[in-house]
């Protein structure tokens, strides 16, 4: 398994697909290979500034609200 260090530089856009139940985020990111730490399962690492984390939270809330608005009231 390849592992990466992913540093989010900027969030540009967000969208979702109600038919597939997925969210997509358009970002500028710096991606570099990362050596796995011995004794810990290999995994990629995403880092971002506090400001970008706040933008991500706002985008997630907006996209989740769009998912919820498409559901029938009886399914909420």
C-alpha positions in Angstrom: 0.0 0.0 0.0 1.3 3.4 -0.9 1.1 6.1 1.8 1.0 9.9 1.2 1.3 13.2 3.0 -1.5 15.3 1.7 -1.4 19.0 2.6 -4.6 20.9 1.7 -3.7 24.4 0.4 -7.2 25.6 -0.6 -10.7 24.4 -0.9 -12.2 25.5 -4.2 -15.6 23.8 -4.5 -17.9 21.1 -3.2 -20.7 19.1 -4.7 -22.6 16.0 -4.0 -24.4 13.3 -5.9 -27.7 12.2 -4.4 -27.8 9.2 -6.7 -24.5 7.8 -5.5 -24.5 9.3 -2.0 -21.0 10.8 -2.4 -19.4 14.2 -1.9 -16.7 15.7 -4.0 -14.3 18.5 -3.0 -12.1 20.4 -5.5 -8.9 21.3 -3.7 -5.4 22.6 -4.3 -3.1 20.1 -2.4 0.5 19.2 -2.1 0.9 15.4 -2.2 4.1 13.7 -1.4 5.1 10.1 -0.7 5.3 9.2 3.0 7.2 6.3 4.5 5.0 4.2 6.8 5.9 4.3 10.5 7.1 0.9 11.7 4.6 -0.7 14.1 1.7 1.3 12.9 -0.5 0.3 10.0 0.3 2.2 6.8 -2.0 5.1 6.2 -2.0 8.5 4.4 -2.0 11.7 6.4 -4.1 14.8 5.5 -3.0 18.1 7.1 -4.6 21.6 6.8 -4.6 24.9 8.6 -7.3 25.9 11.1 -8.8 28.2 8.5 -9.0 25.4 5.9 -10.5 23.1 8.6 -13.2 25.7 9.2 -13.9 26.0 5.5 -14.2 22.2 5.3 -16.7 22.2 8.2 -18.8 24.8 6.5 -18.7 22.9 3.1 -19.6 19.7 4.8 -22.6 21.3 6.6 -23.8 22.8 3.3 -23.5 19.5 1.4 -25.2 17.5 4.2 -28.1 20.0 4.2 -28.5 19.4 0.4 -28.6 15.7 0.9 -31.2 16.1 3.7 -33.4 18.5 1.5 -33.7 15.8 -1.2 -34.9 13.1 1.2 -38.6 12.7 1.8 -39.7 14.1 5.2 -40.7 10.6 6.4 -37.1 9.4 5.9 -35.4 12.1 8.0 
